[in-house]
Amino acid sequence: MKLQERVLLFQNRLQQVINHSGLNRSAFALSIKVDRSTLSQLLAVENVRLPRADTVASIAEVHQVSIDWLLGLTQDGSMAADILSDAFQVDSYTATMFEKNLEWHREASGYKIRYVPTTIPELMKTEAVAEYEFNRYGTGKVDQSVRDNHLLLLQQRHPGSELETCMPVQHLEAFANGQGIWEGLGLSDRREQLRRMIDLNNELYPGFRWFLYDGKQTYSSSFTIFGPMRVSLFLGHLYIVVNSIDHIRKLTDRFDDLIRIATVHPHEISKFLQELLDNCD
């Protein structure tokens, strides 16, 4: 984990401890024997340093959490009932999953998010494509699906957002040609979607980096890695959520493997999409 990622994770966990204590910042600072200004500096957005060892030790001792948990070395702490309530969760895919996904994106703000989509990245979908997919697989309301995709796009436009997406090149080829699950989607809607992906890719790069690999060479289920905090694996009408550090590391390694075998890289995506658009009929 990079230093800045560890600092952000420490800040997130320190805020959890403060919230759990029920104290305001002044009282919390007094409890761990630091100045109010020192506590504010630890939580400041621009902070790029971890606290002194004695400060971490004081937080751990007074508020009964582990030092390893505070520093992001483990998910296990004395607040385990709160922290690990979704350590391993299997649930049905319902409308509430949209809300959870958005919440996880917000919580991971400042971290790199890695994403293997089921079809095409949600934040890039036109309303026509979102509605088409919703009518095939969706639950809840189609306007909610469109709204949430828009909110994901707004999140990615926020300065400092970093998202890597990796998917099979064959998925986009099938989309452009109206094959497979896209057989019922009209040509004009497919062309509009390709143009939107080109425009958004040009706008969001390099904060958004899109890799394509050969689906004949390897296979991957859909999953999202929310920095060092959790992974969500999508299994059709079920999803699995884990926040075990070991599982997050292994899935991060898997994502890095997909990037290593990519045949189309971020700086080549717009050209590739344009070629699909030119040949789309």
C-alpha positions as CSV (number, residue, x, y, z in Angstrom):
1,M,0.0,0.0,0.0
2,K,1.4,3.4,-0.9
3,L,2.0,5.9,1.9
4,Q,-0.8,8.3,0.8
5,E,-3.3,5.3,0.7
6,R,-2.2,4.3,4.2
7,V,-2.7,7.9,5.4
8,L,-6.2,8.0,3.9
9,L,-7.0,4.7,5.5
10,F,-5.7,5.8,8.9
11,Q,-7.8,9.0,8.6
12,N,-10.9,6.9,7.8
13,R,-10.4,4.6,10.8
14,L,-9.5,7.5,13.1
15,Q,-12.8,9.1,12.2
16,Q,-14.6,5.8,12.9
17,V,-13.0,5.8,16.4
18,I,-14.1,9.4,17.0
19,N,-17.6,8.7,15.9
20,H,-17.7,5.5,18.0
21,S,-16.5,7.4,21.1
22,G,-19.3,9.9,21.0
23,L,-16.9,12.7,21.7
24,N,-16.5,15.9,19.8
25,R,-13.0,16.6,18.4
26,S,-11.9,18.7,21.3
27,A,-12.9,16.1,23.9
28,F,-11.4,13.3,21.8
29,A,-8.1,15.2,21.4
30,L,-8.0,15.7,25.2
31,S,-8.6,12.0,25.7
32,I,-5.5,11.0,23.7
33,K,-3.4,13.9,25.1
34,V,-2.9,15.9,21.9
35,D,-3.9,19.4,21.0
36,R,-7.2,20.0,19.1
37,S,-5.0,21.5,16.3
38,T,-2.9,18.3,16.1
39,L,-6.0,16.2,15.7
40,S,-7.3,18.5,13.0
41,Q,-4.0,18.2,11.1
42,L,-4.2,14.4,11.3
43,L,-7.6,14.5,9.6
44,A,-6.9,17.3,7.1
45,V,-7.3,16.4,3.5
46,E,-3.9,17.8,2.6
47,N,-2.1,15.7,5.3
48,V,0.4,13.3,3.8
49,R,2.0,11.9,7.0
50,L,1.1,9.3,9.5
51,P,1.0,10.3,13.2
52,R,3.8,9.8,15.7
53,A,4.1,6.4,17.2
54,D,3.1,7.6,20.7
55,T,-0.1,9.2,19.3
56,V,-1.1,6.0,17.6
57,A,-0.4,4.1,20.8
58,S,-2.5,6.5,22.8
59,I,-5.5,6.2,20.5
60,A,-5.2,2.4,20.6
61,E,-4.8,2.2,24.4
62,V,-7.5,4.8,25.3
63,H,-10.1,3.7,22.8
64,Q,-9.3,0.0,22.7
65,V,-8.5,-0.6,19.1
66,S,-5.5,-2.3,17.7
67,I,-2.5,-0.4,16.3
68,D,-2.4,-2.7,13.3
69,W,-6.0,-1.9,12.5
70,L,-5.5,1.8,12.8
71,L,-2.5,1.6,10.4
72,G,-4.4,-0.6,7.9
73,L,-2.3,-3.7,8.5
74,T,-5.4,-5.8,9.4
75,Q,-9.2,-5.5,9.4
76,D,-9.4,-7.0,12.9
77,G,-10.0,-4.6,15.8
78,S,-12.0,-4.4,19.0
79,M,-14.7,-2.6,17.0
80,A,-15.0,-5.8,15.0
81,A,-18.8,-6.0,15.3
82,D,-19.0,-2.6,13.5
83,I,-16.0,-2.9,11.2
84,L,-16.5,-6.5,10.0
85,S,-20.3,-6.6,9.8
86,D,-19.9,-7.1,6.0
87,A,-16.5,-9.0,6.1
88,F,-18.1,-11.7,4.1
89,Q,-21.6,-11.0,2.8
90,V,-23.7,-12.8,0.2
91,D,-26.9,-11.1,-0.8
92,S,-29.4,-10.8,-3.6
93,Y,-28.9,-8.0,-6.1
94,T,-31.7,-5.5,-5.4
95,A,-32.3,-1.8,-5.8
96,T,-30.4,-1.2,-2.5
97,M,-27.2,-2.5,-4.1
98,F,-27.2,0.7,-6.2
99,E,-27.1,2.8,-3.0
100,K,-24.4,0.6,-1.4
101,N,-22.3,0.8,-4.5
102,L,-22.5,4.6,-4.5
103,E,-21.7,4.7,-0.8
104,W,-18.6,2.5,-1.3
105,H,-17.4,4.8,-4.1
106,R,-17.7,7.8,-1.8
107,E,-15.9,6.0,1.0
108,A,-13.1,5.1,-1.4
109,S,-12.6,8.6,-2.5
110,G,-8.9,9.3,-2.7
111,Y,-8.0,5.6,-3.3
112,K,-7.6,3.9,-6.7
113,I,-10.7,1.9,-7.6
114,R,-10.3,-1.1,-9.9
115,Y,-13.3,-2.4,-11.8
116,V,-14.1,-5.3,-14.1
117,P,-17.6,-4.5,-15.5
118,T,-20.2,-7.1,-16.5
119,T,-20.8,-5.4,-19.9
120,I,-19.6,-1.8,-20.2
121,P,-18.7,0.7,-17.5
122,E,-21.8,2.0,-15.7
123,L,-20.6,5.6,-15.6
124,M,-20.4,5.7,-19.4
125,K,-23.8,4.2,-20.3
126,T,-26.4,6.3,-22.2
127,E,-30.0,6.3,-21.0
128,A,-31.0,4.0,-23.9
129,V,-28.4,1.4,-23.0
130,A,-29.1,1.6,-19.2
131,E,-32.8,1.1,-20.0
132,Y,-32.1,-1.8,-22.3
133,E,-30.0,-3.6,-19.7
134,F,-32.5,-2.7,-17.0
135,N,-35.4,-4.2,-18.9
136,R,-33.4,-7.5,-19.2
137,Y,-31.9,-7.8,-15.8
138,G,-32.9,-4.9,-13.5
139,T,-34.8,-4.6,-10.3
140,G,-36.2,-1.4,-8.8
141,K,-36.8,1.5,-11.2
142,V,-35.1,2.3,-14.5
143,D,-34.8,6.0,-13.7
144,Q,-33.0,5.1,-10.5
145,S,-30.5,3.1,-12.6
146,V,-29.9,6.0,-14.9
147,R,-29.6,8.4,-12.0
148,D,-27.0,6.2,-10.2
149,N,-24.9,5.9,-13.3
150,H,-24.9,9.7,-13.6
151,L,-23.8,10.0,-10.0
152,L,-20.9,7.6,-10.6
153,L,-19.9,9.8,-13.5
154,L,-20.0,12.9,-11.3
155,Q,-17.9,11.0,-8.7
156,Q,-15.3,10.3,-11.4
157,R,-15.2,13.9,-12.5
158,H,-14.2,14.9,-9.0
159,P,-10.5,16.0,-8.8
160,G,-8.3,13.2,-7.6
161,S,-10.6,10.4,-8.6
162,E,-8.8,7.4,-10.0
163,L,-10.5,4.5,-11.7
164,E,-9.0,1.6,-13.7
165,T,-11.3,-0.5,-15.7
166,C,-10.4,-3.8,-17.4
167,M,-12.6,-5.9,-19.6
168,P,-12.5,-8.3,-22.6
169,V,-12.1,-6.7,-26.0
170,Q,-14.8,-9.1,-27.3
171,H,-17.4,-7.4,-25.2
172,L,-17.1,-4.1,-27.0
173,E,-16.9,-5.8,-30.4
174,A,-20.1,-7.7,-29.7
175,F,-21.8,-4.5,-28.6
176,A,-20.8,-2.6,-31.7
177,N,-22.0,-5.4,-33.9
178,G,-25.3,-5.9,-32.0
179,Q,-24.4,-9.5,-31.1
180,G,-25.2,-11.7,-28.1
181,I,-27.1,-9.8,-25.4
182,W,-27.1,-6.7,-27.6
183,E,-29.0,-8.2,-30.5
184,G,-32.2,-6.2,-29.6
185,L,-30.4,-2.9,-29.2
186,G,-30.9,-0.6,-32.3
187,L,-28.0,0.6,-34.5
188,S,-28.6,4.3,-33.6
189,D,-28.5,3.5,-29.8
190,R,-25.3,1.5,-30.3
191,R,-23.6,4.3,-32.3
192,E,-24.7,6.9,-29.7
193,Q,-23.2,4.8,-26.9
194,L,-19.9,4.4,-28.8
195,R,-19.7,8.2,-29.3
196,R,-20.4,8.8,-25.7
197,M,-17.6,6.4,-24.6
198,I,-15.2,8.2,-26.9
199,D,-16.1,11.6,-25.5
200,L,-16.0,10.5,-21.9
201,N,-12.8,8.6,-22.3
202,N,-11.1,11.7,-23.7
203,E,-12.6,13.8,-21.0
204,L,-11.7,11.6,-18.0
205,Y,-8.3,10.3,-19.0
206,P,-5.9,9.9,-17.2
207,G,-8.0,9.7,-14.0
208,F,-10.0,7.1,-15.8
209,R,-7.9,4.4,-17.5
210,W,-9.4,1.7,-19.6
211,F,-7.7,-1.6,-20.5
212,L,-8.9,-4.3,-22.8
213,Y,-7.7,-7.9,-22.7
214,D,-8.3,-10.9,-25.0
215,G,-11.3,-12.8,-23.6
216,K,-10.1,-15.9,-25.4
217,Q,-6.9,-15.9,-23.4
218,T,-8.4,-15.6,-19.9
219,Y,-11.7,-15.1,-18.1
220,S,-12.7,-12.9,-15.2
221,S,-15.9,-12.4,-13.2
222,S,-17.1,-8.9,-12.6
223,F,-15.7,-7.3,-9.5
224,T,-14.8,-3.9,-8.0
225,I,-11.9,-3.2,-5.7
226,F,-12.6,-0.1,-3.5
227,G,-9.1,0.8,-2.6
228,P,-7.9,-1.1,0.5
229,M,-11.4,-1.2,2.0
230,R,-13.5,-3.9,0.3
231,V,-14.1,-5.9,-2.9
232,S,-17.6,-6.5,-4.4
233,L,-17.9,-9.5,-6.7
234,F,-21.0,-9.6,-8.9
235,L,-22.4,-13.0,-9.7
236,G,-25.5,-12.3,-11.7
237,H,-28.4,-11.9,-9.2
238,L,-26.0,-12.4,-6.3
239,Y,-23.1,-10.4,-5.0
240,I,-20.4,-11.1,-2.5
241,V,-18.6,-8.4,-0.5
242,V,-15.4,-9.0,1.4
243,N,-13.1,-6.6,3.3
244,S,-10.4,-9.1,4.3
245,I,-7.0,-7.7,3.5
246,D,-5.7,-11.0,2.2
247,H,-8.7,-11.3,-0.2
248,I,-8.3,-7.7,-1.4
249,R,-4.6,-8.2,-2.1
250,K,-5.3,-11.4,-4.1
251,L,-8.0,-9.8,-6.2
252,T,-5.8,-6.7,-6.7
253,D,-3.1,-9.1,-8.0
254,R,-5.6,-10.7,-10.3
255,F,-6.6,-7.2,-11.6
256,D,-2.9,-6.4,-12.2
257,D,-2.6,-9.7,-14.2
258,L,-5.4,-8.6,-16.5
259,I,-3.6,-5.3,-17.1
260,R,-0.4,-7.1,-17.9
261,I,-2.0,-9.1,-20.7
262,A,-4.1,-6.1,-22.0
263,T,-4.0,-5.8,-25.8
264,V,-5.5,-2.3,-25.9
265,H,-4.2,0.3,-23.5
266,P,-5.7,3.5,-22.2
267,H,-4.0,5.8,-24.7
268,E,-5.4,3.5,-27.5
269,I,-9.0,3.2,-26.4
270,S,-10.5,6.2,-28.2
271,K,-8.9,5.1,-31.5
272,F,-10.2,1.6,-31.0
273,L,-13.7,2.8,-30.2
274,Q,-13.7,5.1,-33.2
275,E,-12.8,2.1,-35.4
276,L,-15.7,0.2,-34.0
277,L,-18.0,3.2,-34.6
278,D,-16.8,3.6,-38.2
279,N,-17.5,-0.1,-38.9
280,C,-20.8,-0.3,-36.9
281,D,-23.7,-1.3,-39.0
